[in-house]
Amino acid sequence: MILDLEKIKLINFFERITKVNAIDCFDYSNKLVFIVPEKKIFIAVGKNGNNAVKLSRLLKKRVKIVSFSDNPVIFVKSF
């Protein structure tokens, strides 16, 4: 995985807002997708989706937060 400066900034911003370490982020279908550890998905999204809404508002782009799984079937389903 290669991190460019923009991706590092986005991940740092995400982590400041959610208090969850992101595994990766990328643009997909006009959304910013953040991948987080499976056990931290609810913290990352926030109560009533507050963190996701706040990120979307501040970044002026739709945001999707996805939980990572070693099992490809589970990972794709969460996406």
Stockholm file with secondary structure:
# STOCKHOLM 1.0

chainA/1-79         MILDLEKIKLINFFERITKVNAIDCFDYSNKLVFIVPEKKIFIAVGKNGNNAVKLSRLLKKRVKIVSFSDNPVIFVKSF
#=GR chainA/1-79 SS CCCCHHHHHHHHHHHHHHSSCCSEEEEETTEEEEEEEGGGHHHHHCGGGHHHHHHHHHHTSEEEEEEECSSHHHHHHHC
#=GC SS_cons        CCCCHHHHHHHHHHHHHHSSCCSEEEEETTEEEEEEEGGGHHHHHCGGGHHHHHHHHHHTSEEEEEEECSSHHHHHHHC
//
